[in-house]
Amino acid sequence: MGTLSPAGVKKAPEDSAESKIYNLVESFIDNIPIQNDRYRLAYSLLQTYQGKGDTPDIAIRTSKIKIEKISMEKLITDISERLKQL
């Protein structure tokens, strides 16, 4: 049985909404230590940004992410404010 190499990843342009939102969530690496949690949250927030998903507070609460060193409410406030600046 052999294994294949992982699929290639095409990076989004730095000025795209995807990159901005993923970078926003990556800036909370100390508060959201698990990489998959950050990816899942960023995807949910991207859906919100595109008008397809829930509001940021609902997206954060339902993402089931592990949060450290900050309260859920403070994280929601910080991310919502930074999302409005995009």
PyMOL Python script that loads the backbone (N, CA, C, O; Angstrom):
from pymol import cmd

cmd.read_pdbstr("""\
ATOM      1  N   MET A   1       0.857  -1.166   0.000  1.00  0.00           N
ATOM      2  CA  MET A   1       0.000   0.000   0.000  1.00  0.00           C
ATOM      3  C   MET A   1       0.904   1.230   0.000  1.00  0.00           C
ATOM      4  O   MET A   1       1.808   1.340   0.829  1.00  0.00           O
ATOM      5  N   GLY A   2       0.671   2.117  -0.892  1.00  0.00           N
ATOM      6  CA  GLY A   2       1.467   3.332  -0.983  1.00  0.00           C
ATOM      7  C   GLY A   2       0.676   4.546  -0.554  1.00  0.00           C
ATOM      8  O   GLY A   2      -0.554   4.530  -0.503  1.00  0.00           O
ATOM      9  N   THR A   3       1.395   5.575  -0.253  1.00  0.00           N
ATOM     10  CA  THR A   3       0.728   6.832   0.090  1.00  0.00           C
ATOM     11  C   THR A   3       1.087   7.878  -0.943  1.00  0.00           C
ATOM     12  O   THR A   3       2.197   7.907  -1.474  1.00  0.00           O
ATOM     13  N   LEU A   4       0.159   8.699  -1.202  1.00  0.00           N
ATOM     14  CA  LEU A   4       0.369   9.772  -2.165  1.00  0.00           C
ATOM     15  C   LEU A   4       0.761  11.047  -1.439  1.00  0.00           C
ATOM     16  O   LEU A   4       0.450  11.225  -0.262  1.00  0.00           O
ATOM     17  N   SER A   5       1.428  11.909  -2.134  1.00  0.00           N
ATOM     18  CA  SER A   5       1.769  13.198  -1.533  1.00  0.00           C
ATOM     19  C   SER A   5       0.504  14.034  -1.423  1.00  0.00           C
ATOM     20  O   SER A   5      -0.437  13.842  -2.194  1.00  0.00           O
ATOM     21  N   PRO A   6       0.474  14.965  -0.467  1.00  0.00           N
ATOM     22  CA  PRO A   6      -0.727  15.776  -0.303  1.00  0.00           C
ATOM     23  C   PRO A   6      -0.974  16.668  -1.518  1.00  0.00           C
ATOM     24  O   PRO A   6      -0.055  17.011  -2.262  1.00  0.00           O
ATOM     25  N   ALA A   7      -2.202  17.019  -1.689  1.00  0.00           N
ATOM     26  CA  ALA A   7      -2.576  17.898  -2.797  1.00  0.00           C
ATOM     27  C   ALA A   7      -1.937  19.257  -2.609  1.00  0.00           C
ATOM     28  O   ALA A   7      -1.729  19.707  -1.482  1.00  0.00           O
ATOM     29  N   GLY A   8      -1.634  19.895  -3.696  1.00  0.00           N
ATOM     30  CA  GLY A   8      -1.049  21.229  -3.640  1.00  0.00           C
ATOM     31  C   GLY A   8      -2.080  22.254  -3.197  1.00  0.00           C
ATOM     32  O   GLY A   8      -3.281  22.083  -3.405  1.00  0.00           O
ATOM     33  N   VAL A   9      -1.595  23.301  -2.595  1.00  0.00           N
ATOM     34  CA  VAL A   9      -2.475  24.361  -2.118  1.00  0.00           C
ATOM     35  C   VAL A   9      -2.155  25.631  -2.883  1.00  0.00           C
ATOM     36  O   VAL A   9      -1.006  26.070  -2.934  1.00  0.00           O
ATOM     37  N   LYS A  10      -3.175  26.208  -3.471  1.00  0.00           N
ATOM     38  CA  LYS A  10      -2.993  27.452  -4.201  1.00  0.00           C
ATOM     39  C   LYS A  10      -3.318  28.599  -3.256  1.00  0.00           C
ATOM     40  O   LYS A  10      -4.448  28.711  -2.778  1.00  0.00           O
ATOM     41  N   LYS A  11      -2.347  29.440  -2.988  1.00  0.00           N
ATOM     42  CA  LYS A  11      -2.531  30.560  -2.072  1.00  0.00           C
ATOM     43  C   LYS A  11      -3.424  31.620  -2.706  1.00  0.00           C
ATOM     44  O   LYS A  11      -3.323  31.902  -3.900  1.00  0.00           O
ATOM     45  N   ALA A  12      -4.291  32.197  -1.896  1.00  0.00           N
ATOM     46  CA  ALA A  12      -5.136  33.300  -2.350  1.00  0.00           C
ATOM     47  C   ALA A  12      -4.300  34.578  -2.361  1.00  0.00           C
ATOM     48  O   ALA A  12      -3.360  34.697  -1.576  1.00  0.00           O
ATOM     49  N   PRO A  13      -4.617  35.520  -3.219  1.00  0.00           N
ATOM     50  CA  PRO A  13      -3.887  36.794  -3.221  1.00  0.00           C
ATOM     51  C   PRO A  13      -3.992  37.485  -1.856  1.00  0.00           C
ATOM     52  O   PRO A  13      -5.006  37.365  -1.168  1.00  0.00           O
ATOM     53  N   GLU A  14      -2.946  38.199  -1.479  1.00  0.00           N
ATOM     54  CA  GLU A  14      -2.891  38.835  -0.158  1.00  0.00           C
ATOM     55  C   GLU A  14      -4.010  39.860   0.068  1.00  0.00           C
ATOM     56  O   GLU A  14      -4.400  40.104   1.209  1.00  0.00           O
ATOM     57  N   ASP A  15      -4.520  40.452  -0.998  1.00  0.00           N
ATOM     58  CA  ASP A  15      -5.570  41.463  -0.836  1.00  0.00           C
ATOM     59  C   ASP A  15      -6.983  40.875  -0.921  1.00  0.00           C
ATOM     60  O   ASP A  15      -7.964  41.620  -0.918  1.00  0.00           O
ATOM     61  N   SER A  16      -7.090  39.557  -0.996  1.00  0.00           N
ATOM     62  CA  SER A  16      -8.405  38.925  -1.086  1.00  0.00           C
ATOM     63  C   SER A  16      -9.046  38.820   0.288  1.00  0.00           C
ATOM     64  O   SER A  16      -8.362  38.875   1.311  1.00  0.00           O
ATOM     65  N   ALA A  17     -10.355  38.670   0.301  1.00  0.00           N
ATOM     66  CA  ALA A  17     -11.096  38.524   1.560  1.00  0.00           C
ATOM     67  C   ALA A  17     -10.647  37.275   2.306  1.00  0.00           C
ATOM     68  O   ALA A  17     -10.538  37.292   3.532  1.00  0.00           O
ATOM     69  N   GLU A  18     -10.387  36.198   1.582  1.00  0.00           N
ATOM     70  CA  GLU A  18      -9.943  34.954   2.215  1.00  0.00           C
ATOM     71  C   GLU A  18      -8.665  35.169   3.009  1.00  0.00           C
ATOM     72  O   GLU A  18      -8.582  34.788   4.177  1.00  0.00           O
ATOM     73  N   SER A  19      -7.674  35.775   2.379  1.00  0.00           N
ATOM     74  CA  SER A  19      -6.392  36.003   3.053  1.00  0.00           C
ATOM     75  C   SER A  19      -6.545  36.918   4.250  1.00  0.00           C
ATOM     76  O   SER A  19      -5.951  36.679   5.301  1.00  0.00           O
ATOM     77  N   LYS A  20      -7.333  37.956   4.095  1.00  0.00           N
ATOM     78  CA  LYS A  20      -7.510  38.901   5.202  1.00  0.00           C
ATOM     79  C   LYS A  20      -8.166  38.232   6.407  1.00  0.00           C
ATOM     80  O   LYS A  20      -7.752  38.456   7.544  1.00  0.00           O
ATOM     81  N   ILE A  21      -9.175  37.422   6.163  1.00  0.00           N
ATOM     82  CA  ILE A  21      -9.881  36.764   7.264  1.00  0.00           C
ATOM     83  C   ILE A  21      -9.013  35.678   7.893  1.00  0.00           C
ATOM     84  O   ILE A  21      -8.966  35.564   9.118  1.00  0.00           O
ATOM     85  N   TYR A  22      -8.332  34.887   7.084  1.00  0.00           N
ATOM     86  CA  TYR A  22      -7.461  33.861   7.646  1.00  0.00           C
ATOM     87  C   TYR A  22      -6.323  34.507   8.442  1.00  0.00           C
ATOM     88  O   TYR A  22      -5.951  33.985   9.493  1.00  0.00           O
ATOM     89  N   ASN A  23      -5.760  35.625   7.973  1.00  0.00           N
ATOM     90  CA  ASN A  23      -4.722  36.335   8.717  1.00  0.00           C
ATOM     91  C   ASN A  23      -5.272  36.925  10.008  1.00  0.00           C
ATOM     92  O   ASN A  23      -4.588  36.923  11.031  1.00  0.00           O
ATOM     93  N   LEU A  24      -6.494  37.428   9.969  1.00  0.00           N
ATOM     94  CA  LEU A  24      -7.137  37.954  11.170  1.00  0.00           C
ATOM     95  C   LEU A  24      -7.228  36.865  12.233  1.00  0.00           C
ATOM     96  O   LEU A  24      -6.866  37.092  13.387  1.00  0.00           O
ATOM     97  N   VAL A  25      -7.707  35.695  11.852  1.00  0.00           N
ATOM     98  CA  VAL A  25      -7.858  34.600  12.808  1.00  0.00           C
ATOM     99  C   VAL A  25      -6.482  34.093  13.259  1.00  0.00           C
ATOM    100  O   VAL A  25      -6.315  33.746  14.428  1.00  0.00           O
ATOM    101  N   GLU A  26      -5.508  34.046  12.368  1.00  0.00           N
ATOM    102  CA  GLU A  26      -4.155  33.607  12.746  1.00  0.00           C
ATOM    103  C   GLU A  26      -3.530  34.534  13.783  1.00  0.00           C
ATOM    104  O   GLU A  26      -2.673  34.103  14.554  1.00  0.00           O
ATOM    105  N   SER A  27      -3.939  35.786  13.816  1.00  0.00           N
ATOM    106  CA  SER A  27      -3.392  36.713  14.800  1.00  0.00           C
ATOM    107  C   SER A  27      -3.823  36.357  16.225  1.00  0.00           C
ATOM    108  O   SER A  27      -3.273  36.897  17.184  1.00  0.00           O
ATOM    109  N   PHE A  28      -4.784  35.472  16.373  1.00  0.00           N
ATOM    110  CA  PHE A  28      -5.250  35.014  17.681  1.00  0.00           C
ATOM    111  C   PHE A  28      -4.657  33.648  18.032  1.00  0.00           C
ATOM    112  O   PHE A  28      -5.294  32.854  18.725  1.00  0.00           O
ATOM    113  N   ILE A  29      -3.449  33.375  17.560  1.00  0.00           N
ATOM    114  CA  ILE A  29      -2.809  32.074  17.774  1.00  0.00           C
ATOM    115  C   ILE A  29      -2.603  31.774  19.260  1.00  0.00           C
ATOM    116  O   ILE A  29      -2.653  30.612  19.663  1.00  0.00           O
ATOM    117  N   ASP A  30      -2.373  32.803  20.078  1.00  0.00           N
ATOM    118  CA  ASP A  30      -2.199  32.583  21.521  1.00  0.00           C
ATOM    119  C   ASP A  30      -3.514  32.217  22.200  1.00  0.00           C
ATOM    120  O   ASP A  30      -3.519  31.531  23.221  1.00  0.00           O
ATOM    121  N   ASN A  31      -4.616  32.669  21.640  1.00  0.00           N
ATOM    122  CA  ASN A  31      -5.925  32.414  22.236  1.00  0.00           C
ATOM    123  C   ASN A  31      -6.631  31.202  21.637  1.00  0.00           C
ATOM    124  O   ASN A  31      -7.465  30.577  22.292  1.00  0.00           O
ATOM    125  N   ILE A  32      -6.299  30.875  20.400  1.00  0.00           N
ATOM    126  CA  ILE A  32      -6.871  29.703  19.729  1.00  0.00           C
ATOM    127  C   ILE A  32      -5.680  28.849  19.294  1.00  0.00           C
ATOM    128  O   ILE A  32      -5.218  28.969  18.159  1.00  0.00           O
ATOM    129  N   PRO A  33      -5.176  27.986  20.189  1.00  0.00           N
ATOM    130  CA  PRO A  33      -3.912  27.287  19.931  1.00  0.00           C
ATOM    131  C   PRO A  33      -3.975  26.180  18.882  1.00  0.00           C
ATOM    132  O   PRO A  33      -2.941  25.828  18.314  1.00  0.00           O
ATOM    133  N   ILE A  34      -5.132  25.630  18.613  1.00  0.00           N
ATOM    134  CA  ILE A  34      -5.235  24.500  17.686  1.00  0.00           C
ATOM    135  C   ILE A  34      -5.462  25.030  16.269  1.00  0.00           C
ATOM    136  O   ILE A  34      -6.418  25.761  16.008  1.00  0.00           O
ATOM    137  N   GLN A  35      -4.562  24.645  15.364  1.00  0.00           N
ATOM    138  CA  GLN A  35      -4.603  25.159  14.001  1.00  0.00           C
ATOM    139  C   GLN A  35      -5.913  24.828  13.293  1.00  0.00           C
ATOM    140  O   GLN A  35      -6.466  25.685  12.604  1.00  0.00           O
ATOM    141  N   ASN A  36      -6.414  23.626  13.443  1.00  0.00           N
ATOM    142  CA  ASN A  36      -7.675  23.250  12.787  1.00  0.00           C
ATOM    143  C   ASN A  36      -8.839  24.093  13.298  1.00  0.00           C
ATOM    144  O   ASN A  36      -9.757  24.403  12.540  1.00  0.00           O
ATOM    145  N   ASP A  37      -8.809  24.467  14.580  1.00  0.00           N
ATOM    146  CA  ASP A  37      -9.842  25.351  15.126  1.00  0.00           C
ATOM    147  C   ASP A  37      -9.781  26.712  14.445  1.00  0.00           C
ATOM    148  O   ASP A  37     -10.817  27.291  14.116  1.00  0.00           O
ATOM    149  N   ARG A  38      -8.576  27.222  14.235  1.00  0.00           N
ATOM    150  CA  ARG A  38      -8.432  28.520  13.555  1.00  0.00           C
ATOM    151  C   ARG A  38      -8.928  28.441  12.122  1.00  0.00           C
ATOM    152  O   ARG A  38      -9.598  29.357  11.647  1.00  0.00           O
ATOM    153  N   TYR A  39      -8.607  27.357  11.430  1.00  0.00           N
ATOM    154  CA  TYR A  39      -9.079  27.191  10.052  1.00  0.00           C
ATOM    155  C   TYR A  39     -10.602  27.111   9.999  1.00  0.00           C
ATOM    156  O   TYR A  39     -11.234  27.736   9.148  1.00  0.00           O
ATOM    157  N   ARG A  40     -11.184  26.341  10.911  1.00  0.00           N
ATOM    158  CA  ARG A  40     -12.645  26.190  10.935  1.00  0.00           C
ATOM    159  C   ARG A  40     -13.323  27.525  11.227  1.00  0.00           C
ATOM    160  O   ARG A  40     -14.325  27.871  10.601  1.00  0.00           O
ATOM    161  N   LEU A  41     -12.770  28.270  12.180  1.00  0.00           N
ATOM    162  CA  LEU A  41     -13.333  29.582  12.508  1.00  0.00           C
ATOM    163  C   LEU A  41     -13.186  30.543  11.341  1.00  0.00           C
ATOM    164  O   LEU A  41     -14.121  31.275  11.017  1.00  0.00           O
ATOM    165  N   ALA A  42     -12.023  30.547  10.711  1.00  0.00           N
ATOM    166  CA  ALA A  42     -11.797  31.444   9.564  1.00  0.00           C
ATOM    167  C   ALA A  42     -12.781  31.132   8.439  1.00  0.00           C
ATOM    168  O   ALA A  42     -13.309  32.047   7.808  1.00  0.00           O
ATOM    169  N   TYR A  43     -13.030  29.851   8.184  1.00  0.00           N
ATOM    170  CA  TYR A  43     -13.991  29.487   7.150  1.00  0.00           C
ATOM    171  C   TYR A  43     -15.392  29.991   7.510  1.00  0.00           C
ATOM    172  O   TYR A  43     -16.105  30.515   6.655  1.00  0.00           O
ATOM    173  N   SER A  44     -15.780  29.830   8.772  1.00  0.00           N
ATOM    174  CA  SER A  44     -17.101  30.312   9.211  1.00  0.00           C
ATOM    175  C   SER A  44     -17.209  31.823   9.067  1.00  0.00           C
ATOM    176  O   SER A  44     -18.240  32.341   8.639  1.00  0.00           O
ATOM    177  N   LEU A  45     -16.139  32.526   9.427  1.00  0.00           N
ATOM    178  CA  LEU A  45     -16.152  33.989   9.312  1.00  0.00           C
ATOM    179  C   LEU A  45     -16.145  34.436   7.853  1.00  0.00           C
ATOM    180  O   LEU A  45     -16.731  35.464   7.516  1.00  0.00           O
ATOM    181  N   LEU A  46     -15.487  33.672   6.992  1.00  0.00           N
ATOM    182  CA  LEU A  46     -15.512  33.984   5.564  1.00  0.00           C
ATOM    183  C   LEU A  46     -16.930  33.850   5.027  1.00  0.00           C
ATOM    184  O   LEU A  46     -17.374  34.684   4.237  1.00  0.00           O
ATOM    185  N   GLN A  47     -17.642  32.819   5.445  1.00  0.00           N
ATOM    186  CA  GLN A  47     -19.037  32.655   5.036  1.00  0.00           C
ATOM    187  C   GLN A  47     -19.877  33.830   5.524  1.00  0.00           C
ATOM    188  O   GLN A  47     -20.745  34.320   4.803  1.00  0.00           O
ATOM    189  N   THR A  48     -19.616  34.279   6.749  1.00  0.00           N
ATOM    190  CA  THR A  48     -20.315  35.442   7.298  1.00  0.00           C
ATOM    191  C   THR A  48     -20.022  36.675   6.457  1.00  0.00           C
ATOM    192  O   THR A  48     -20.930  37.427   6.100  1.00  0.00           O
ATOM    193  N   TYR A  49     -18.748  36.876   6.145  1.00  0.00           N
ATOM    194  CA  TYR A  49     -18.313  38.046   5.365  1.00  0.00           C
ATOM    195  C   TYR A  49     -18.970  38.067   3.987  1.00  0.00           C
ATOM    196  O   TYR A  49     -19.282  39.133   3.456  1.00  0.00           O
ATOM    197  N   GLN A  50     -19.173  36.897   3.419  1.00  0.00           N
ATOM    198  CA  GLN A  50     -19.782  36.798   2.093  1.00  0.00           C
ATOM    199  C   GLN A  50     -21.303  36.801   2.145  1.00  0.00           C
ATOM    200  O   GLN A  50     -21.957  36.692   1.108  1.00  0.00           O
ATOM    201  N   GLY A  51     -21.871  36.925   3.337  1.00  0.00           N
ATOM    202  CA  GLY A  51     -23.321  36.988   3.479  1.00  0.00           C
ATOM    203  C   GLY A  51     -24.010  35.642   3.464  1.00  0.00           C
ATOM    204  O   GLY A  51     -25.228  35.578   3.298  1.00  0.00           O
ATOM    205  N   LYS A  52     -23.267  34.570   3.632  1.00  0.00           N
ATOM    206  CA  LYS A  52     -23.835  33.230   3.567  1.00  0.00           C
ATOM    207  C   LYS A  52     -23.982  32.575   4.933  1.00  0.00           C
ATOM    208  O   LYS A  52     -24.703  31.587   5.070  1.00  0.00           O
ATOM    209  N   GLY A  53     -23.312  33.111   5.937  1.00  0.00           N
ATOM    210  CA  GLY A  53     -23.286  32.439   7.236  1.00  0.00           C
ATOM    211  C   GLY A  53     -23.942  33.253   8.327  1.00  0.00           C
ATOM    212  O   GLY A  53     -24.603  34.262   8.080  1.00  0.00           O
ATOM    213  N   ASP A  54     -23.736  32.776   9.548  1.00  0.00           N
ATOM    214  CA  ASP A  54     -24.283  33.431  10.728  1.00  0.00           C
ATOM    215  C   ASP A  54     -23.476  34.679  11.077  1.00  0.00           C
ATOM    216  O   ASP A  54     -22.433  34.952  10.482  1.00  0.00           O
ATOM    217  N   THR A  55     -23.974  35.413  12.038  1.00  0.00           N
ATOM    218  CA  THR A  55     -23.241  36.577  12.526  1.00  0.00           C
ATOM    219  C   THR A  55     -21.957  36.094  13.197  1.00  0.00           C
ATOM    220  O   THR A  55     -21.873  34.926  13.576  1.00  0.00           O
ATOM    221  N   PRO A  56     -20.947  36.969  13.354  1.00  0.00           N
ATOM    222  CA  PRO A  56     -19.683  36.539  13.960  1.00  0.00           C
ATOM    223  C   PRO A  56     -19.838  35.912  15.339  1.00  0.00           C
ATOM    224  O   PRO A  56     -19.160  34.932  15.649  1.00  0.00           O
ATOM    225  N   ASP A  57     -20.722  36.461  16.172  1.00  0.00           N
ATOM    226  CA  ASP A  57     -20.861  35.885  17.516  1.00  0.00           C
ATOM    227  C   ASP A  57     -21.400  34.462  17.463  1.00  0.00           C
ATOM    228  O   ASP A  57     -20.952  33.604  18.224  1.00  0.00           O
ATOM    229  N   ILE A  58     -22.339  34.206  16.592  1.00  0.00           N
ATOM    230  CA  ILE A  58     -22.882  32.848  16.458  1.00  0.00           C
ATOM    231  C   ILE A  58     -21.838  31.924  15.829  1.00  0.00           C
ATOM    232  O   ILE A  58     -21.685  30.778  16.251  1.00  0.00           O
ATOM    233  N   ALA A  59     -21.118  32.425  14.816  1.00  0.00           N
ATOM    234  CA  ALA A  59     -20.084  31.614  14.162  1.00  0.00           C
ATOM    235  C   ALA A  59     -19.003  31.207  15.158  1.00  0.00           C
ATOM    236  O   ALA A  59     -18.539  30.067  15.132  1.00  0.00           O
ATOM    237  N   ILE A  60     -18.601  32.115  16.025  1.00  0.00           N
ATOM    238  CA  ILE A  60     -17.560  31.805  17.006  1.00  0.00           C
ATOM    239  C   ILE A  60     -18.078  30.821  18.046  1.00  0.00           C
ATOM    240  O   ILE A  60     -17.381  29.875  18.412  1.00  0.00           O
ATOM    241  N   ARG A  61     -19.293  31.042  18.518  1.00  0.00           N
ATOM    242  CA  ARG A  61     -19.851  30.149  19.543  1.00  0.00           C
ATOM    243  C   ARG A  61     -20.089  28.734  19.008  1.00  0.00           C
ATOM    244  O   ARG A  61     -19.899  27.765  19.742  1.00  0.00           O
ATOM    245  N   THR A  62     -20.495  28.601  17.761  1.00  0.00           N
ATOM    246  CA  THR A  62     -20.820  27.278  17.214  1.00  0.00           C
ATOM    247  C   THR A  62     -19.623  26.573  16.585  1.00  0.00           C
ATOM    248  O   THR A  62     -19.741  25.416  16.182  1.00  0.00           O
ATOM    249  N   SER A  63     -18.488  27.232  16.492  1.00  0.00           N
ATOM    250  CA  SER A  63     -17.302  26.608  15.899  1.00  0.00           C
ATOM    251  C   SER A  63     -16.663  25.570  16.808  1.00  0.00           C
ATOM    252  O   SER A  63     -15.833  24.779  16.358  1.00  0.00           O
ATOM    253  N   LYS A  64     -17.041  25.564  18.086  1.00  0.00           N
ATOM    254  CA  LYS A  64     -16.517  24.607  19.066  1.00  0.00           C
ATOM    255  C   LYS A  64     -14.999  24.650  19.135  1.00  0.00           C
ATOM    256  O   LYS A  64     -14.338  23.612  19.111  1.00  0.00           O
ATOM    257  N   ILE A  65     -14.453  25.856  19.220  1.00  0.00           N
ATOM    258  CA  ILE A  65     -13.006  26.022  19.289  1.00  0.00           C
ATOM    259  C   ILE A  65     -12.537  26.054  20.738  1.00  0.00           C
ATOM    260  O   ILE A  65     -13.282  26.432  21.641  1.00  0.00           O
ATOM    261  N   LYS A  66     -11.301  25.654  20.936  1.00  0.00           N
ATOM    262  CA  LYS A  66     -10.689  25.709  22.265  1.00  0.00           C
ATOM    263  C   LYS A  66     -10.084  27.094  22.431  1.00  0.00           C
ATOM    264  O   LYS A  66      -9.247  27.512  21.632  1.00  0.00           O
ATOM    265  N   ILE A  67     -10.511  27.803  23.471  1.00  0.00           N
ATOM    266  CA  ILE A  67     -10.057  29.173  23.716  1.00  0.00           C
ATOM    267  C   ILE A  67      -9.231  29.200  24.998  1.00  0.00           C
ATOM    268  O   ILE A  67      -9.614  28.605  26.005  1.00  0.00           O
ATOM    269  N   GLU A  68      -8.098  29.894  24.951  1.00  0.00           N
ATOM    270  CA  GLU A  68      -7.230  30.033  26.113  1.00  0.00           C
ATOM    271  C   GLU A  68      -6.907  31.500  26.352  1.00  0.00           C
ATOM    272  O   GLU A  68      -6.840  32.290  25.410  1.00  0.00           O
ATOM    273  N   LYS A  69      -6.707  31.861  27.613  1.00  0.00           N
ATOM    274  CA  LYS A  69      -6.201  33.169  28.036  1.00  0.00           C
ATOM    275  C   LYS A  69      -7.112  34.344  27.703  1.00  0.00           C
ATOM    276  O   LYS A  69      -6.676  35.492  27.785  1.00  0.00           O
ATOM    277  N   ILE A  70      -8.355  34.093  27.331  1.00  0.00           N
ATOM    278  CA  ILE A  70      -9.293  35.162  26.988  1.00  0.00           C
ATOM    279  C   ILE A  70     -10.705  34.594  27.146  1.00  0.00           C
ATOM    280  O   ILE A  70     -10.925  33.394  26.982  1.00  0.00           O
ATOM    281  N   SER A  71     -11.638  35.456  27.459  1.00  0.00           N
ATOM    282  CA  SER A  71     -13.025  34.992  27.571  1.00  0.00           C
ATOM    283  C   SER A  71     -13.665  34.919  26.182  1.00  0.00           C
ATOM    284  O   SER A  71     -13.213  35.564  25.237  1.00  0.00           O
ATOM    285  N   MET A  72     -14.703  34.135  26.088  1.00  0.00           N
ATOM    286  CA  MET A  72     -15.438  34.004  24.826  1.00  0.00           C
ATOM    287  C   MET A  72     -15.974  35.361  24.383  1.00  0.00           C
ATOM    288  O   MET A  72     -15.896  35.706  23.204  1.00  0.00           O
ATOM    289  N   GLU A  73     -16.519  36.134  25.324  1.00  0.00           N
ATOM    290  CA  GLU A  73     -17.097  37.433  24.991  1.00  0.00           C
ATOM    291  C   GLU A  73     -16.042  38.407  24.467  1.00  0.00           C
ATOM    292  O   GLU A  73     -16.296  39.148  23.517  1.00  0.00           O
ATOM    293  N   LYS A  74     -14.851  38.407  25.090  1.00  0.00           N
ATOM    294  CA  LYS A  74     -13.772  39.290  24.650  1.00  0.00           C
ATOM    295  C   LYS A  74     -13.296  38.879  23.258  1.00  0.00           C
ATOM    296  O   LYS A  74     -13.026  39.737  22.417  1.00  0.00           O
ATOM    297  N   LEU A  75     -13.191  37.585  23.012  1.00  0.00           N
ATOM    298  CA  LEU A  75     -12.789  37.099  21.694  1.00  0.00           C
ATOM    299  C   LEU A  75     -13.812  37.504  20.634  1.00  0.00           C
ATOM    300  O   LEU A  75     -13.441  37.939  19.544  1.00  0.00           O
ATOM    301  N   ILE A  76     -15.085  37.361  20.949  1.00  0.00           N
ATOM    302  CA  ILE A  76     -16.148  37.758  20.016  1.00  0.00           C
ATOM    303  C   ILE A  76     -16.060  39.245  19.713  1.00  0.00           C
ATOM    304  O   ILE A  76     -16.156  39.649  18.554  1.00  0.00           O
ATOM    305  N   THR A  77     -15.880  40.062  20.744  1.00  0.00           N
ATOM    306  CA  THR A  77     -15.779  41.511  20.561  1.00  0.00           C
ATOM    307  C   THR A  77     -14.578  41.872  19.698  1.00  0.00           C
ATOM    308  O   THR A  77     -14.697  42.661  18.761  1.00  0.00           O
ATOM    309  N   ASP A  78     -13.414  41.292  20.014  1.00  0.00           N
ATOM    310  CA  ASP A  78     -12.194  41.609  19.271  1.00  0.00           C
ATOM    311  C   ASP A  78     -12.298  41.204  17.803  1.00  0.00           C
ATOM    312  O   ASP A  78     -11.951  41.980  16.913  1.00  0.00           O
ATOM    313  N   ILE A  79     -12.774  39.997  17.559  1.00  0.00           N
ATOM    314  CA  ILE A  79     -12.880  39.528  16.171  1.00  0.00           C
ATOM    315  C   ILE A  79     -13.934  40.313  15.409  1.00  0.00           C
ATOM    316  O   ILE A  79     -13.728  40.645  14.241  1.00  0.00           O
ATOM    317  N   SER A  80     -15.062  40.618  16.047  1.00  0.00           N
ATOM    318  CA  SER A  80     -16.128  41.376  15.370  1.00  0.00           C
ATOM    319  C   SER A  80     -15.649  42.765  14.975  1.00  0.00           C
ATOM    320  O   SER A  80     -15.936  43.236  13.874  1.00  0.00           O
ATOM    321  N   GLU A  81     -14.920  43.419  15.873  1.00  0.00           N
ATOM    322  CA  GLU A  81     -14.405  44.762  15.579  1.00  0.00           C
ATOM    323  C   GLU A  81     -13.398  44.727  14.431  1.00  0.00           C
ATOM    324  O   GLU A  81     -13.431  45.585  13.549  1.00  0.00           O
ATOM    325  N   ARG A  82     -12.514  43.748  14.441  1.00  0.00           N
ATOM    326  CA  ARG A  82     -11.513  43.656  13.384  1.00  0.00           C
ATOM    327  C   ARG A  82     -12.139  43.219  12.060  1.00  0.00           C
ATOM    328  O   ARG A  82     -11.651  43.587  10.991  1.00  0.00           O
ATOM    329  N   LEU A  83     -13.201  42.447  12.127  1.00  0.00           N
ATOM    330  CA  LEU A  83     -13.901  42.032  10.911  1.00  0.00           C
ATOM    331  C   LEU A  83     -14.583  43.219  10.250  1.00  0.00           C
ATOM    332  O   LEU A  83     -14.642  43.298   9.023  1.00  0.00           O
ATOM    333  N   LYS A  84     -15.098  44.144  11.056  1.00  0.00           N
ATOM    334  CA  LYS A  84     -15.745  45.347  10.520  1.00  0.00           C
ATOM    335  C   LYS A  84     -14.739  46.236   9.785  1.00  0.00           C
ATOM    336  O   LYS A  84     -15.121  46.975   8.878  1.00  0.00           O
ATOM    337  N   GLN A  85     -13.461  46.172  10.164  1.00  0.00           N
ATOM    338  CA  GLN A  85     -12.433  47.007   9.551  1.00  0.00           C
ATOM    339  C   GLN A  85     -11.999  46.495   8.190  1.00  0.00           C
ATOM    340  O   GLN A  85     -11.314  47.209   7.457  1.00  0.00           O
ATOM    341  N   LEU A  86     -12.379  45.276   7.836  1.00  0.00           N
ATOM    342  CA  LEU A  86     -11.962  44.722   6.533  1.00  0.00           C
ATOM    343  C   LEU A  86     -12.731  45.345   5.391  1.00  0.00           C
ATOM    344  O   LEU A  86     -12.506  44.995   4.232  1.00  0.00           O
TER     345      LEU A  86
END
""", "prot")
cmd.dss("prot")
cmd.show_as("cartoon", "prot")
cmd.util.cbc("prot")
cmd.orient("prot")
